[in-house]
Amino acid sequence: MPLVESVLANAFRPGAALDDPFLFTGRRDQVVELAQHLHTVGVCPIIYGERGLGKSSLALQAQRIAMGDVTLLEDYGAHRWTLGEDNAYLAFYVPCTDSIVDTPGILQRIINSFSSISTDEATEANQLIDRTTSRRITLKIFQAESQRRFQVPEASPTYDDLAIDEKLLAMASRLSRIHEQRILVIVDELDLVQDTSGLGSFIKNASSEDLKFLLVGIGQSVSNLLSDHQSIERIAMPIRIPLMSEEELGQIVDRAMERLAELDIQYTFDKIAIQKLATLASGFPWFVHVLGHSALLAVHDSNRNTVDAYDIDVAVRSLSDNRFAQRFRDLYHAAVAELWKREAVLRTFALWPSQDIPTNGIYRVLKRLGISNPSTYVNHLSSGAYPILVKPPLQKRGAWRFANQMFKVYVKVRKPMFDVNGRIRQAWRAEFAGTEFADEAESLWVR
């Protein structure tokens, strides 16, 4: 059995997507919708939404369902949408990187994934493993007896004379024929690709009864992901990932503790700790994993087995030094740039409860803080290669939004570099007293 410390270190997964359906929580509507689309010929599901909402985890669950796994759909009472043995896919998970610059690069990455599967012997969907999968996935599948007959393997063809799109289609057709299964290609992190021109057109023409695509990426709409989204709009099935409810976020903790209990490792989070964690996360499961991971290890180090609200507070205070949040820490330091006024502007903007932040009310709060020219600091935060604040679509003036909504949550919950929280709270209360926004500043705890 692994060391207790190793098991505890992996109870939460802040640095990796979840492929274990037991640990996957929430998203029932999106899971069922994806399963339905797997039954529909010719359509292309597109998972999109903000960072940190679990899009990749959902895509991995879609891969499992496509390969015949019934676990999650049974848990959600949607067994009728499971795929029987004769309908299961060979499912390829293909993550993009920022080194892929265009559509030919995406197609080559898919071809590489195809090439990692043997065509010399039959492989059932639940036995699939390729270079993008670090371990064999154990699936709970339909219990059914079947017999298959396989011909002598074909000689491997050469594709030297084919264009890259033709080569992909030829390889997909051959894999489908040899393994007697349909092909599903899941392209994740599509937003990292600089130019997706032509991808929509290719998918529209290539999608068939035997070949299906599923796209995943960060964006406010399909047009954010695909340069030629109009080419695919008739077959695209957009699935927007919303913020998680506090109940769903709490289930992440419950499932993690249940998995530990299965290994006879007894740890718990009390109800107040779970509620505080879910509230802090503001709909983003990533924060539950980051803060839960930190709090659990701290409790273990202190020879206790119950995480309480104080432990969550300690985890929040250490967020600025958390290795899983290093990217946010660097961005925060670059944004503040050792200026207390800029930090006050940044944290005040983060308090606004909705995505689009009107400047009229925020500027009045900042002027109460003695910042007479807040627009100057807003210009600092909205310029450069990686702007913190951006204009909402179709909004010319009078409002801003955070380019990364998860960073907005990070700004609000982490400890400040300067002693600005108390002053912001006081100015905010004075400005919004008696309105629906008055309590928003309470989330800036005195630390």
TORSETI-678401 format. One line per 4 residues: for each residue x, y, z of C-alpha. Coordinates in Angstrom, 3 decimals, padded with zeros to 6 digits. Example, Ala and Ser with C-alpha at 12.3 -4.5 7.8 and 13.67 -1.06 7.14 Angstrom:
<recs>
012.300 -004.500 007.800 ~ 013.670 -001.060 007.140
</recs>
This chain:
<recs>
000.000 000.000 000.000 ~ 001.316 003.518 -000.791 ~ 002.562 005.701 002.023 ~ -000.184 007.662 003.781
001.550 010.908 002.820 ~ 001.458 009.940 -000.853 ~ -002.231 009.070 -000.700 ~ -003.070 012.328 001.089
-001.058 014.325 -001.428 ~ -003.325 012.957 -004.168 ~ -006.665 013.186 -002.355 ~ -007.230 016.483 -004.172
-006.001 017.160 -007.709 ~ -005.170 020.853 -008.170 ~ -002.626 020.077 -010.868 ~ -004.435 017.514 -013.001
-007.769 016.797 -014.632 ~ -009.934 014.086 -013.057 ~ -010.373 010.877 -015.016 ~ -011.796 008.917 -012.066
-015.617 009.045 -012.294 ~ -015.964 008.461 -008.544 ~ -014.114 011.703 -007.799 ~ -015.935 013.613 -010.532
-018.889 015.575 -009.102 ~ -021.644 017.757 -010.486 ~ -022.116 018.683 -014.156 ~ -024.967 016.207 -014.519
-026.721 018.162 -017.286 ~ -023.505 018.547 -019.271 ~ -022.561 014.858 -018.840 ~ -025.966 013.675 -020.070
-025.914 016.130 -022.968 ~ -022.484 014.863 -024.040 ~ -023.691 011.264 -023.838 ~ -026.670 012.127 -026.031
-024.402 013.727 -028.626 ~ -022.268 010.578 -028.707 ~ -025.359 008.764 -029.992 ~ -026.047 011.377 -032.687
-024.277 010.987 -036.018 ~ -022.584 014.010 -037.532 ~ -022.686 016.471 -034.634 ~ -019.605 017.987 -032.961
-019.940 018.780 -029.232 ~ -017.911 021.794 -028.130 ~ -017.146 022.209 -024.413 ~ -016.240 025.797 -023.535
-016.115 028.160 -020.569 ~ -013.788 029.896 -018.138 ~ -010.523 028.496 -016.792 ~ -010.694 026.357 -013.692
-014.211 025.000 -014.217 ~ -013.212 021.415 -015.006 ~ -013.585 021.319 -018.795 ~ -010.740 018.828 -019.229
-012.137 016.622 -016.464 ~ -015.497 016.613 -018.237 ~ -013.781 015.746 -021.517 ~ -012.058 012.776 -019.869
-015.414 011.571 -018.574 ~ -016.771 011.879 -022.112 ~ -013.858 009.712 -023.269 ~ -014.758 007.052 -020.732
-018.434 007.114 -021.679 ~ -017.506 006.861 -025.360 ~ -015.335 003.825 -024.585 ~ -018.270 002.074 -022.934
-017.896 003.075 -019.269 ~ -021.293 003.181 -017.563 ~ -020.171 004.364 -014.103 ~ -021.013 008.062 -014.265
-024.241 007.714 -016.232 ~ -025.471 005.097 -013.764 ~ -024.627 007.426 -010.879 ~ -026.632 010.181 -012.585
-029.635 007.975 -013.323 ~ -029.047 008.261 -017.074 ~ -028.238 004.640 -017.866 ~ -030.304 004.774 -021.039
-027.621 006.944 -022.662 ~ -024.774 004.475 -022.112 ~ -023.100 003.017 -025.180 ~ -023.342 -000.727 -025.663
-020.424 -002.816 -026.813 ~ -021.405 -002.543 -030.451 ~ -021.651 001.257 -030.258 ~ -018.515 002.092 -028.257
-015.770 004.234 -029.750 ~ -012.036 004.089 -030.014 ~ -011.555 007.367 -028.155 ~ -008.442 009.520 -028.557
-007.722 012.368 -026.153 ~ -005.499 014.940 -027.897 ~ -004.393 017.955 -025.803 ~ -003.051 020.990 -027.640
-000.083 023.076 -026.550 ~ 001.008 026.611 -027.362 ~ 003.614 025.126 -029.720 ~ 000.796 024.263 -032.146
000.282 027.331 -034.280 ~ -002.402 026.335 -036.761 ~ -004.877 023.719 -037.973 ~ -002.261 021.530 -039.745
-000.482 021.301 -036.394 ~ -003.689 020.058 -034.754 ~ -004.223 017.485 -037.481 ~ -000.645 016.259 -037.103
-001.140 015.860 -033.346 ~ -004.235 013.718 -034.052 ~ -002.288 011.640 -036.563 ~ 000.445 011.081 -033.975
-002.196 009.838 -031.545 ~ -003.594 007.473 -034.181 ~ -000.096 006.167 -034.841 ~ 000.334 005.103 -031.219
-002.402 002.464 -031.533 ~ -001.475 -000.913 -032.921 ~ -003.246 -001.934 -036.117 ~ -001.846 -005.453 -035.990
-004.388 -006.800 -033.526 ~ -007.885 -005.912 -032.425 ~ -008.308 -003.556 -029.505 ~ -011.644 -003.111 -027.803
-012.622 000.350 -026.615 ~ -011.970 -000.413 -022.956 ~ -008.410 -001.501 -023.757 ~ -007.385 001.672 -025.527
-004.257 003.438 -024.411 ~ -002.244 005.983 -026.371 ~ 000.600 008.396 -025.770 ~ -001.660 010.972 -024.152
-002.906 008.496 -021.540 ~ -000.468 007.852 -018.718 ~ -002.045 004.575 -017.612 ~ -004.576 002.016 -018.738
-008.079 003.170 -017.846 ~ -010.166 000.612 -015.976 ~ -013.761 000.894 -017.091 ~ -017.007 -000.415 -015.722
-018.695 -001.616 -018.906 ~ -021.694 -003.608 -019.946 ~ -021.390 -007.250 -018.951 ~ -022.044 -009.089 -022.181
-020.586 -012.047 -023.989 ~ -019.476 -011.537 -027.542 ~ -017.361 -013.153 -030.192 ~ -015.416 -011.320 -032.831
-013.622 -012.649 -035.843 ~ -010.570 -010.887 -037.107 ~ -008.874 -011.235 -040.431 ~ -005.151 -011.464 -040.996
-003.759 -007.946 -040.376 ~ -003.466 -005.745 -043.404 ~ -000.080 -004.590 -044.510 ~ 000.575 -001.115 -043.170
-000.081 001.382 -045.942 ~ 002.049 004.398 -046.772 ~ 000.559 007.875 -046.801 ~ 003.447 009.822 -048.289
001.467 011.073 -051.265 ~ -001.511 012.298 -049.240 ~ -002.214 015.763 -047.907 ~ -002.331 015.953 -044.112
-006.142 016.007 -043.934 ~ -006.380 013.077 -046.346 ~ -003.830 011.157 -044.293 ~ -005.838 011.679 -041.105
-009.053 010.470 -042.742 ~ -007.331 007.444 -044.260 ~ -005.820 006.444 -040.907 ~ -009.144 006.938 -039.106
-010.925 004.799 -041.676 ~ -008.366 002.028 -041.354 ~ -008.466 002.038 -037.539 ~ -012.246 001.920 -037.573
-012.285 -000.956 -040.052 ~ -009.661 -003.054 -038.274 ~ -011.076 -002.579 -034.770 ~ -014.691 -002.575 -035.931
-015.408 000.541 -033.886 ~ -016.178 004.169 -034.464 ~ -013.530 006.810 -033.811 ~ -013.896 009.730 -031.390
-011.250 012.457 -031.362 ~ -011.278 014.806 -028.346 ~ -009.213 017.938 -028.991 ~ -008.580 019.713 -025.678
-007.136 023.158 -024.908 ~ -007.990 024.383 -028.375 ~ -007.648 027.982 -027.179 ~ -003.858 027.547 -027.055
-003.719 027.300 -030.854 ~ -003.029 030.650 -032.465 ~ -004.916 030.108 -035.720 ~ -007.742 027.575 -036.105
-008.709 028.700 -039.599 ~ -009.947 025.740 -041.609 ~ -010.552 023.463 -038.626 ~ -014.305 024.010 -038.598
-014.538 023.331 -042.307 ~ -012.463 020.158 -041.964 ~ -014.563 018.830 -039.087 ~ -017.787 019.566 -040.939
-016.608 017.604 -043.978 ~ -014.916 014.796 -042.037 ~ -017.643 014.047 -039.488 ~ -019.496 010.856 -040.315
-021.067 007.794 -038.782 ~ -017.589 006.404 -038.115 ~ -015.700 009.574 -037.127 ~ -016.720 012.151 -034.525
-014.919 015.136 -033.022 ~ -015.292 016.777 -029.613 ~ -013.626 020.143 -029.009 ~ -012.684 021.710 -025.660
-011.336 025.136 -024.816 ~ -011.521 028.381 -022.909 ~ -013.864 030.952 -024.386 ~ -017.041 032.937 -024.044
-018.463 031.410 -027.204 ~ -017.667 028.979 -030.001 ~ -016.370 031.867 -032.091 ~ -013.636 032.408 -029.484
-012.333 028.911 -030.199 ~ -012.738 028.557 -033.942 ~ -011.625 031.146 -036.458 ~ -014.117 029.743 -038.987
-016.900 028.873 -036.552 ~ -019.551 029.615 -039.179 ~ -018.305 026.622 -041.157 ~ -019.272 024.319 -038.314
-022.255 026.090 -036.776 ~ -024.820 023.706 -038.300 ~ -023.234 020.646 -036.658 ~ -021.734 022.312 -033.568
-023.365 021.479 -030.246 ~ -022.006 024.076 -027.782 ~ -021.879 022.976 -024.141 ~ -021.084 025.916 -021.898
-019.670 025.010 -018.487 ~ -021.173 027.187 -015.738 ~ -019.901 027.904 -012.263 ~ -020.466 025.041 -009.837
-022.967 025.365 -007.014 ~ -021.746 025.338 -003.425 ~ -023.382 021.948 -002.982 ~ -021.437 020.524 -005.924
-018.205 022.056 -004.618 ~ -018.816 020.481 -001.213 ~ -019.259 017.094 -002.884 ~ -015.660 017.316 -004.114
-014.520 017.198 -000.481 ~ -016.963 014.429 000.433 ~ -015.817 012.196 -002.416 ~ -012.141 012.780 -001.643
-012.689 011.762 001.986 ~ -014.728 008.702 000.929 ~ -011.851 007.560 -001.265 ~ -009.445 007.904 001.675
-011.836 005.908 003.868 ~ -011.845 003.107 001.286 ~ -008.097 002.893 001.911 ~ -008.688 002.894 005.672
-007.279 006.413 006.001 ~ -009.654 008.384 008.201 ~ -009.780 012.143 007.692 ~ -012.729 014.520 007.660
-013.653 018.130 006.935 ~ -016.213 019.511 009.352 ~ -019.359 021.146 007.952 ~ -018.193 024.708 008.593
-014.879 024.020 006.830 ~ -016.665 022.580 003.789 ~ -019.066 025.532 003.656 ~ -016.244 028.047 003.928
-014.257 026.239 001.257 ~ -017.244 026.135 -001.114 ~ -017.987 029.816 -000.517 ~ -014.395 030.878 -001.100
-014.192 028.893 -004.319 ~ -016.909 031.092 -005.876 ~ -017.963 028.369 -008.288 ~ -014.469 027.247 -009.341
-013.570 023.642 -008.370 ~ -009.868 024.397 -008.793 ~ -009.897 026.459 -005.596 ~ -011.490 023.589 -003.651
-008.678 021.314 -004.804 ~ -005.908 023.836 -004.065 ~ -007.158 024.922 -000.638 ~ -008.401 021.457 000.329
-005.028 019.941 -000.571 ~ -003.159 022.520 001.535 ~ -005.487 022.202 004.541 ~ -005.473 018.402 004.532
-001.683 018.141 004.495 ~ -001.401 020.753 007.255 ~ -003.802 018.789 009.461 ~ -001.822 015.609 008.863
001.428 017.379 009.779 ~ -000.132 018.499 013.067 ~ -001.247 014.927 013.899 ~ -004.958 015.702 013.624
-007.573 014.120 011.395 ~ -010.287 016.794 011.134 ~ -010.021 019.908 008.983 ~ -011.869 022.841 010.535
-012.601 026.414 009.509 ~ -009.336 027.671 011.002 ~ -007.394 025.286 008.757 ~ -009.162 026.740 005.720
-008.203 030.239 006.878 ~ -004.574 029.132 007.159 ~ -004.737 027.631 003.662 ~ -006.081 030.927 002.317
-003.313 032.894 004.025 ~ -000.734 030.611 002.430 ~ -002.327 030.851 -001.028 ~ 000.173 033.466 -002.157
002.955 030.899 -001.603 ~ 001.101 027.842 -002.893 ~ 003.055 026.136 -005.675 ~ -000.124 025.295 -007.574
-001.018 029.003 -007.685 ~ 002.437 030.268 -008.656 ~ 001.234 031.564 -012.017 ~ -001.424 033.656 -010.283
001.068 034.873 -007.698 ~ 003.441 036.090 -010.416 ~ 000.568 037.786 -012.234 ~ -000.584 039.450 -009.019
002.883 040.794 -008.216 ~ 003.273 042.090 -011.763 ~ -000.130 043.793 -011.536 ~ 000.528 045.454 -008.166
004.100 046.453 -008.997 ~ 004.805 047.533 -005.388 ~ 002.141 050.259 -005.542 ~ -000.526 050.202 -002.837
-002.914 052.243 -004.971 ~ -002.726 049.739 -007.791 ~ -003.381 046.899 -005.359 ~ -006.373 048.778 -003.947
-007.765 049.257 -007.469 ~ -007.203 045.597 -008.339 ~ -008.847 044.270 -005.164 ~ -011.766 046.695 -005.325
-012.563 045.614 -008.891 ~ -012.418 041.973 -007.751 ~ -015.190 042.628 -005.215 ~ -017.856 043.340 -007.823
-020.200 040.306 -007.775 ~ -020.934 039.997 -011.498 ~ -018.615 039.446 -014.431 ~ -019.019 042.899 -015.990
-017.792 045.599 -013.595 ~ -019.229 049.124 -014.003 ~ -016.687 051.826 -013.361 ~ -019.049 054.446 -011.946
-019.588 052.747 -008.575 ~ -016.037 051.335 -008.335 ~ -014.461 054.710 -009.036 ~ -016.495 056.307 -006.240
-015.168 053.697 -003.793 ~ -011.605 054.320 -004.928 ~ -011.948 058.068 -004.558 ~ -013.068 057.477 -000.958
-009.694 055.744 -000.557 ~ -007.892 058.867 -001.706 ~ -007.234 057.597 -005.242 ~ -008.261 060.633 -007.283
-007.276 059.229 -010.684 ~ -008.372 055.552 -010.692 ~ -008.567 055.449 -014.489 ~ -004.760 055.791 -014.624
-004.340 052.560 -012.692 ~ -007.072 050.844 -014.701 ~ -005.114 051.712 -017.838 ~ -002.052 050.057 -016.263
-004.078 046.898 -015.539 ~ -005.573 046.771 -019.025 ~ -002.400 047.206 -021.063 ~ 000.584 045.063 -021.904
000.913 041.563 -023.313 ~ -001.184 040.009 -020.531 ~ -003.889 042.506 -019.522 ~ -005.688 041.871 -016.238
-008.788 043.868 -017.166 ~ -010.454 043.781 -020.586 ~ -013.492 045.395 -022.146 ~ -016.606 043.196 -022.303
-017.698 042.256 -025.841 ~ -019.891 044.922 -027.452 ~ -019.196 047.256 -024.511 ~ -017.437 050.421 -025.605
-017.082 052.213 -022.297 ~ -018.183 052.257 -018.706 ~ -017.393 048.645 -017.794 ~ -014.513 046.199 -017.439
-014.138 042.512 -016.681 ~ -011.250 040.309 -015.580 ~ -009.632 038.534 -018.502 ~ -009.410 035.465 -016.263
-012.368 035.059 -013.912 ~ -010.469 032.558 -011.775 ~ -007.760 035.169 -011.205 ~ -010.510 037.516 -010.010
-011.347 035.022 -007.256 ~ -007.653 034.612 -006.435 ~ -007.279 038.394 -006.051 ~ -010.224 038.536 -003.677
-009.204 035.697 -001.364 ~ -005.416 035.932 -001.162 ~ -003.704 038.111 001.424 ~ -002.756 041.593 000.217
000.801 042.852 -000.124 ~ -000.161 046.137 001.561 ~ -002.570 046.813 004.404 ~ -005.494 047.778 002.157
-008.300 045.366 003.069 ~ -009.642 047.292 006.057 ~ -009.686 050.578 004.154 ~ -011.418 049.004 001.148
-014.059 047.422 003.358 ~ -014.776 050.749 005.050 ~ -014.990 052.689 001.772 ~ -017.132 050.002 000.152
-019.603 049.946 003.043 ~ -019.891 053.710 003.006 ~ -020.540 053.815 -000.734 ~ -022.982 050.915 -000.993
-024.748 051.087 002.389 ~ -028.360 050.002 002.032 ~ -027.880 048.438 -001.406 ~ -027.626 044.821 -002.563
-023.864 045.256 -002.958 ~ -023.136 046.309 000.620 ~ -022.009 042.887 001.878 ~ -019.563 042.122 -000.939
-016.652 043.660 000.978 ~ -017.138 041.169 003.802 ~ -015.275 038.618 001.687 ~ -012.128 040.688 002.236
-011.243 039.241 005.597 ~ -009.009 041.073 008.002 ~ -005.763 039.131 007.968
</recs>
